[in-house]
Amino acid sequence: MTTPSFEQGPIRPPSEAQSLLVRVIRNCTWNRCSFCPVYKGQRASQRALPEILADVDAMAAAADALGGVGGSSGDMLRALQDGSVPPVAHQVALFLRGGGRHVFLQDADPCAVRPDKLVAVMQRLRERFPTIDRVTTYGRASTVARRRSEDLRSLAEAGLTRLHLGLESGSDEVLRAVCKGATAEQLVVAGRKALAAGLELCFYVMPGLGGREQSAEHVCGTAEVLRAVAPAAPTERPLVVRLRTTAVAPGTPLTERAAGGTFTLLDDVETAAELRALLDAVGDVPFELRSDHALNLLPEIEGTLPRDKPRLLAVLDEFLALPAVERALFALGARLGIYRRLADRHDGQRRALLYAHVPGLEDAEERELLAAAAAIRSRFI
């Protein structure tokens, strides 16, 4: 007999890989960002509270059938294979293997759900899963900026611990160009409100989102927002900034802009230079920088700022100082998964694998290599 099934949305942040995924709203309330392919063609809709609570109960039933937090991998695999739980329960198994500690509320803007409704969901979650110690969610800046401070505090008191918020860019010009539906002022207000309510705040920044045409504005505006918000975070829960390098995904409006010549995607060398300019522009404000996505060329560009800033700039400077073809070869190797960090270019076996994997590299030019790397990047979205 199979335990009841339940809904699950299409995405979650990489940092929520072992989280229980609870769908409280379907799709995206905005769904017009030109760079995002996820919800195109889908309508947003609210889910009724009894339906969400029934999903939480179904996840709890699946967790029991999987053996709970102490269950073995073998028992969980057998339960998934013999039909004791629905296929969607594989995420419940990941949650249990992670200690049953983390929950992520889906989809794109659960903050648009009434606060009392979210409180009821979190209460049920903590009743059914007492091991939970973190509940996180996505939020839109325009939504959070409109929320009353007391409503955000009520969510924090009910157990919401972290808000993932798409900053993308702090430039109003770039935000308008990508149809983000938010302003730099809203980003600042939303960030400060979330921090004041006692929530952890994670901003997502997209290097290259302004293209070649608006790169300077993108750097300047983004740095201004980070400088305005980061100091509001207490020492024990600093602002976290996660990098998501821009790529042109097929089927998005950004693809149409690129084809029409109004957006020119930065190559990996230009993106590294822009990121260096951003680190310079933020000054000495404190925040945690994370590079936890395959879209990013250099995963070692992460650390605690301002303490680790000299090290991060040194890595970027080392990359940018390489001969042009060497930079492009590294970019291609990284996009193919052969190179993981900049130091890997000194590994003879990895370099030989790159040349074996891509015939004709000896005669390739920088432009061709960087174009190939950019094409591969678009597949990581």
C-alpha positions as a printed NumPy array, in Angstrom:
array([[  0.   ,   0.   ,   0.   ],
       [  1.377,   3.373,  -1.032],
       [  1.247,   6.373,   1.292],
       [ -0.635,   9.434,  -0.074],
       [  1.086,  11.524,  -2.733],
       [  1.665,  15.269,  -2.531],
       [  2.615,  18.203,  -4.738],
       [  6.118,  19.493,  -5.304],
       [  7.293,  22.561,  -7.213],
       [  9.992,  22.545,  -9.901],
       [ 12.957,  24.239,  -8.184],
       [ 14.729,  25.012,  -4.917],
       [ 18.081,  26.679,  -4.138],
       [ 21.166,  24.408,  -4.2  ],
       [ 21.579,  25.05 ,  -0.473],
       [ 18.192,  23.355,   0.091],
       [ 19.152,  20.028,  -1.525],
       [ 18.238,  18.064,   1.62 ],
       [ 15.214,  20.129,   2.547],
       [ 11.625,  18.98 ,   2.771],
       [  9.914,  20.815,  -0.099],
       [  6.445,  22.108,   0.765],
       [  4.474,  23.783,  -2.016],
       [  2.394,  26.616,  -0.548],
       [  1.839,  28.555,  -3.797],
       [  2.052,  27.396,  -7.404],
       [  4.465,  28.928,  -9.9  ],
       [  5.389,  32.632,  -9.923],
       [  3.121,  35.593,  -9.18 ],
       [  5.215,  37.798, -11.504],
       [  6.632,  35.422, -14.119],
       [  7.961,  38.165, -16.406],
       [ 11.694,  38.203, -15.641],
       [ 13.37 ,  37.994, -19.043],
       [ 16.217,  35.74 , -17.866],
       [ 14.116,  33.072, -16.109],
       [ 12.799,  30.025, -18.02 ],
       [ 11.244,  28.188, -15.067],
       [  7.57 ,  29.177, -14.962],
       [  6.97 ,  30.469, -18.479],
       [  3.546,  29.394, -19.731],
       [  2.332,  28.569, -16.204],
       [ -0.221,  30.522, -14.171],
       [  0.302,  31.285, -10.504],
       [ -2.333,  30.117,  -8.057],
       [ -2.83 ,  29.98 ,  -4.315],
       [ -3.238,  26.606,  -2.636],
       [ -5.967,  26.131,  -0.036],
       [ -4.671,  25.712,   3.504],
       [ -6.327,  22.274,   4.046],
       [ -4.645,  21.059,   0.85 ],
       [ -1.21 ,  22.204,   2.046],
       [ -1.699,  20.688,   5.484],
       [ -2.778,  17.407,   3.868],
       [  0.489,  17.446,   1.915],
       [  2.467,  17.892,   5.14 ],
       [  0.586,  14.934,   6.635],
       [  1.317,  12.88 ,   3.505],
       [  5.028,  13.731,   3.786],
       [  4.963,  12.638,   7.431],
       [  3.349,   9.335,   6.439],
       [  6.041,   8.838,   3.787],
       [  8.732,   9.659,   6.352],
       [  7.372,   6.953,   8.656],
       [  7.292,   4.417,   5.802],
       [ 10.886,   5.342,   4.938],
       [ 12.023,   4.599,   8.481],
       [ 12.263,   8.141,   9.822],
       [ 15.428,  10.078,  10.572],
       [ 17.174,   6.954,  11.82 ],
       [ 16.204,   4.841,   8.821],
       [ 18.918,   3.198,   6.757],
       [ 19.597,   4.017,   3.12 ],
       [ 18.738,   0.447,   2.233],
       [ 15.323,   0.623,   3.903],
       [ 14.575,   3.917,   2.175],
       [ 15.603,   2.556,  -1.214],
       [ 13.415,  -0.521,  -0.764],
       [ 10.419,   1.603,   0.222],
       [ 10.879,   3.744,  -2.886],
       [ 11.318,   0.706,  -5.132],
       [  8.476,  -1.441,  -3.794],
       [  5.899,   1.346,  -3.971],
       [  5.438,   1.842,  -0.233],
       [  5.783,   5.562,  -0.91 ],
       [  5.059,   7.621,  -4.062],
       [  8.012,   8.51 ,  -6.328],
       [  7.886,  12.148,  -5.186],
       [  8.898,  10.921,  -1.717],
       [ 12.529,  10.647,  -2.831],
       [ 12.898,  14.236,  -1.56 ],
       [ 11.523,  13.125,   1.812],
       [ 14.261,  10.482,   1.863],
       [ 16.892,  13.139,   1.178],
       [ 15.391,  15.242,   3.977],
       [ 15.61 ,  12.318,   6.388],
       [ 19.186,  11.461,   5.362],
       [ 20.066,  15.083,   6.115],
       [ 18.799,  14.659,   9.662],
       [ 15.245,  15.895,   9.05 ],
       [ 16.331,  19.423,   9.853],
       [ 15.511,  21.714,   6.926],
       [ 12.305,  22.771,   5.134],
       [ 11.915,  24.932,   2.041],
       [  8.555,  26.515,   1.182],
       [  7.816,  26.625,  -2.571],
       [  7.264,  28.074,  -5.245],
       [  8.629,  31.457,  -6.339],
       [  6.899,  33.838,  -3.912],
       [  5.385,  32.216,  -0.8  ],
       [  5.617,  35.642,   0.855],
       [  2.543,  36.522,  -1.243],
       [  0.578,  34.018,   0.863],
       [ -1.301,  35.473,   3.856],
       [  0.994,  35.496,   6.903],
       [ -1.531,  33.663,   9.107],
       [ -1.727,  30.903,   6.497],
       [  2.055,  30.49 ,   6.432],
       [  2.081,  30.432,  10.24 ],
       [ -0.457,  27.572,  10.196],
       [  1.689,  25.637,   7.717],
       [  4.806,  26.053,   9.855],
       [  2.92 ,  24.993,  12.968],
       [  1.815,  21.783,  11.258],
       [  5.34 ,  21.163,   9.996],
       [  6.816,  21.442,  13.474],
       [  4.078,  19.186,  14.888],
       [  4.744,  16.458,  12.348],
       [  8.524,  16.91 ,  12.107],
       [  9.901,  17.934,  15.533],
       [ 13.514,  17.675,  14.317],
       [ 13.142,  20.75 ,  12.076],
       [ 15.474,  23.619,  12.954],
       [ 15.335,  25.696,   9.74 ],
       [ 12.475,  26.828,   7.492],
       [ 13.328,  28.94 ,   4.461],
       [ 11.553,  30.343,   1.425],
       [ 11.884,  32.472,  -1.687],
       [ 10.444,  35.98 ,  -1.705],
       [ 10.036,  38.82 ,  -4.194],
       [ 11.392,  42.195,  -3.12 ],
       [  8.211,  43.984,  -4.195],
       [  6.125,  41.609,  -2.06 ],
       [  8.324,  41.752,   1.037],
       [  8.639,  45.541,   0.836],
       [  4.829,  45.797,   1.044],
       [  4.524,  43.426,   3.997],
       [  3.946,  44.985,   7.406],
       [  6.907,  44.639,   9.726],
       [  4.713,  42.936,  12.341],
       [  3.648,  40.313,   9.775],
       [  7.28 ,  39.484,   8.992],
       [  8.025,  39.26 ,  12.71 ],
       [  5.091,  36.887,  13.175],
       [  6.576,  34.613,  10.499],
       [  9.959,  34.659,  12.222],
       [  8.346,  33.901,  15.572],
       [  6.43 ,  30.99 ,  14.001],
       [  9.69 ,  29.47 ,  12.78 ],
       [ 10.586,  30.992,   9.403],
       [ 14.347,  31.397,   9.606],
       [ 15.637,  32.494,   6.206],
       [ 14.446,  34.468,   3.212],
       [ 15.987,  33.87 ,  -0.235],
       [ 15.48 ,  37.084,  -2.199],
       [ 16.414,  37.708,  -5.833],
       [ 18.348,  40.942,  -5.931],
       [ 19.772,  40.097,  -9.385],
       [ 20.874,  43.729,  -9.903],
       [ 20.725,  46.925,  -7.888],
       [ 20.52 ,  49.104, -10.987],
       [ 17.035,  50.395, -11.81 ],
       [ 18.039,  50.566, -15.488],
       [ 19.041,  46.9  , -15.535],
       [ 16.015,  45.845, -13.468],
       [ 13.729,  47.537, -15.976],
       [ 15.58 ,  46.02 , -18.926],
       [ 15.112,  42.476, -17.568],
       [ 11.519,  43.196, -16.464],
       [ 12.257,  42.288, -12.859],
       [  9.235,  44.094, -11.45 ],
       [ 11.2  ,  45.577,  -8.555],
       [ 13.276,  48.667,  -7.901],
       [ 16.517,  49.237,  -6.061],
       [ 14.579,  51.059,  -3.351],
       [ 12.26 ,  48.067,  -2.884],
       [ 15.277,  45.771,  -2.63 ],
       [ 16.732,  47.905,   0.143],
       [ 13.418,  48.19 ,   1.992],
       [ 12.706,  44.462,   1.677],
       [ 16.201,  43.501,   2.816],
       [ 16.159,  45.772,   5.836],
       [ 12.639,  44.691,   6.802],
       [ 13.573,  41.017,   6.663],
       [ 16.652,  41.563,   8.809],
       [ 14.771,  43.73 ,  11.306],
       [ 12.151,  40.969,  11.669],
       [ 14.862,  38.56 ,  12.801],
       [ 15.165,  36.615,   9.542],
       [ 18.372,  35.515,   7.875],
       [ 18.626,  37.132,   4.444],
       [ 20.134,  35.623,   1.313],
       [ 20.452,  37.89 ,  -1.738],
       [ 21.034,  36.423,  -5.208],
       [ 23.242,  38.522,  -7.504],
       [ 23.619,  37.828, -11.22 ],
       [ 27.022,  38.88 , -12.609],
       [ 26.606,  39.867, -16.243],
       [ 22.889,  40.663, -16.077],
       [ 23.42 ,  44.094, -17.628],
       [ 25.286,  42.604, -20.577],
       [ 28.066,  44.623, -22.163],
       [ 25.63 ,  47.486, -22.654],
       [ 24.891,  48.113, -18.937],
       [ 27.75 ,  46.448, -17.096],
       [ 28.914,  49.627, -15.349],
       [ 25.395,  50.495, -14.163],
       [ 24.889,  46.911, -12.971],
       [ 28.059,  47.006, -10.842],
       [ 27.378,  50.448,  -9.393],
       [ 23.734,  49.823,  -8.517],
       [ 24.312,  46.367,  -7.067],
       [ 27.132,  47.639,  -4.871],
       [ 24.885,  50.464,  -3.632],
       [ 22.145,  48.041,  -2.554],
       [ 24.616,  45.74 ,  -0.815],
       [ 26.195,  48.691,   0.991],
       [ 22.738,  49.838,   2.099],
       [ 21.538,  46.461,   3.387],
       [ 24.58 ,  44.531,   4.652],
       [ 25.313,  46.793,   7.662],
       [ 21.741,  46.206,   8.92 ],
       [ 22.473,  42.509,   9.463],
       [ 23.568,  41.507,  12.972],
       [ 26.969,  39.882,  13.405],
       [ 25.441,  36.51 ,  14.279],
       [ 23.427,  36.323,  11.026],
       [ 25.216,  38.379,   8.349],
       [ 23.8  ,  39.004,   4.916],
       [ 24.58 ,  36.14 ,   2.502],
       [ 25.159,  36.957,  -1.179],
       [ 24.986,  34.055,  -3.62 ],
       [ 26.324,  34.443,  -7.16 ],
       [ 24.356,  33.238, -10.188],
       [ 26.239,  34.115, -13.379],
       [ 23.914,  35.211, -16.175],
       [ 23.257,  32.809, -19.031],
       [ 20.888,  33.075, -21.988],
       [ 18.398,  30.237, -21.688],
       [ 16.516,  29.137, -24.813],
       [ 12.89 ,  30.236, -24.898],
       [ 13.31 ,  33.274, -22.657],
       [ 12.757,  36.942, -23.595],
       [ 16.463,  37.491, -22.905],
       [ 17.183,  35.193, -25.851],
       [ 15.078,  37.464, -28.034],
       [ 16.964,  40.529, -26.81 ],
       [ 20.278,  38.82 , -27.545],
       [ 19.099,  37.889, -31.041],
       [ 17.877,  41.45 , -31.601],
       [ 21.186,  42.984, -30.571],
       [ 19.971,  44.836, -27.467],
       [ 21.702,  42.458, -25.046],
       [ 25.246,  41.138, -25.458],
       [ 26.119,  38.34 , -23.044],
       [ 29.409,  38.826, -21.231],
       [ 31.91 ,  36.054, -21.846],
       [ 33.621,  34.411, -18.875],
       [ 36.586,  36.78 , -18.951],
       [ 34.352,  39.855, -19.003],
       [ 32.23 ,  38.389, -16.214],
       [ 35.302,  37.845, -14.036],
       [ 36.345,  41.444, -14.629],
       [ 32.846,  42.65 , -13.711],
       [ 32.859,  40.57 , -10.534],
       [ 36.197,  42.064,  -9.584],
       [ 34.775,  45.547, -10.109],
       [ 31.805,  44.653,  -7.894],
       [ 34.054,  43.438,  -5.061],
       [ 35.956,  46.709,  -5.302],
       [ 32.753,  48.753,  -5.319],
       [ 31.178,  47.191,  -2.215],
       [ 33.992,  48.566,  -0.076],
       [ 34.345,  47.078,   3.394],
       [ 30.72 ,  46.159,   4.145],
       [ 30.381,  42.779,   5.877],
       [ 28.627,  39.843,   4.204],
       [ 29.118,  36.196,   3.326],
       [ 29.795,  35.554,  -0.375],
       [ 28.824,  32.168,  -1.822],
       [ 29.481,  30.663,  -5.267],
       [ 27.379,  27.506,  -5.104],
       [ 26.081,  27.065,  -8.644],
       [ 27.46 ,  25.502, -11.829],
       [ 26.785,  28.783, -13.653],
       [ 29.748,  30.34 , -11.847],
       [ 33.191,  29.975, -13.394],
       [ 35.252,  30.166, -10.195],
       [ 33.667,  28.407,  -7.186],
       [ 36.557,  29.561,  -4.988],
       [ 35.188,  33.123,  -5.146],
       [ 33.479,  32.805,  -1.789],
       [ 34.306,  33.777,   1.754],
       [ 33.682,  36.268,   4.517],
       [ 33.966,  39.904,   3.499],
       [ 35.815,  42.126,   4.044],
       [ 38.257,  39.681,   5.655],
       [ 38.686,  37.433,   2.602],
       [ 38.497,  40.17 ,  -0.014],
       [ 42.261,  40.263,  -0.756],
       [ 42.265,  36.51 ,  -1.406],
       [ 39.237,  36.711,  -3.712],
       [ 40.704,  39.603,  -5.681],
       [ 43.97 ,  37.677,  -6.011],
       [ 42.168,  34.705,  -7.589],
       [ 40.363,  36.962, -10.057],
       [ 43.572,  38.845, -10.849],
       [ 45.42 ,  35.576, -11.452],
       [ 42.741,  34.464, -13.905],
       [ 42.549,  37.82 , -15.684],
       [ 46.356,  38.008, -16.003],
       [ 46.589,  34.717, -17.903],
       [ 47.342,  34.843, -21.63 ],
       [ 44.117,  35.246, -23.592],
       [ 43.998,  31.689, -24.948],
       [ 44.843,  30.224, -21.517],
       [ 41.917,  32.095, -19.943],
       [ 39.605,  30.811, -22.643],
       [ 40.908,  27.241, -22.317],
       [ 40.268,  27.328, -18.586],
       [ 36.747,  28.667, -19.144],
       [ 35.957,  25.889, -21.589],
       [ 37.498,  23.247, -19.323],
       [ 35.499,  24.529, -16.371],
       [ 32.25 ,  24.497, -18.351],
       [ 32.952,  20.911, -19.4  ],
       [ 33.529,  19.902, -15.782],
       [ 37.196,  19.08 , -16.351],
       [ 38.502,  22.01 , -14.318],
       [ 36.925,  22.776, -10.953],
       [ 39.252,  25.445,  -9.601],
       [ 41.803,  27.746, -11.162],
       [ 44.687,  25.651,  -9.821],
       [ 43.394,  22.667, -11.835],
       [ 44.872,  24.178, -14.997],
       [ 48.272,  23.045, -13.709],
       [ 47.095,  19.413, -13.581],
       [ 48.585,  17.678, -16.62 ],
       [ 46.016,  14.888, -16.638],
       [ 43.104,  17.315, -16.639],
       [ 44.687,  19.361, -19.401],
       [ 45.261,  16.241, -21.49 ],
       [ 41.633,  15.246, -20.941],
       [ 40.479,  18.654, -22.181],
       [ 42.518,  18.341, -25.377],
       [ 41.306,  14.771, -25.891],
       [ 37.69 ,  15.808, -25.337],
       [ 37.767,  18.738, -27.77 ],
       [ 39.668,  18.034, -30.999],
       [ 41.405,  20.968, -32.639],
       [ 42.085,  22.996, -29.5  ],
       [ 45.673,  23.605, -30.585],
       [ 44.469,  25.91 , -33.345],
       [ 41.421,  27.446, -31.619],
       [ 41.242,  31.174, -30.979],
       [ 40.126,  32.868, -27.777],
       [ 36.884,  34.121, -29.295],
       [ 35.847,  30.647, -30.423],
       [ 36.677,  29.062, -27.066],
       [ 34.788,  31.669, -25.051],
       [ 31.779,  31.39 , -27.34 ],
       [ 31.757,  27.618, -26.823],
       [ 31.993,  28.083, -23.058],
       [ 29.059,  30.545, -23.12 ],
       [ 26.948,  28.079, -25.118],
       [ 27.592,  25.358, -22.559],
       [ 26.786,  27.78 , -19.711],
       [ 23.215,  28.192, -20.992],
       [ 22.571,  24.494, -20.285],
       [ 23.209,  24.887, -16.568],
       [ 20.023,  26.842, -15.863]])
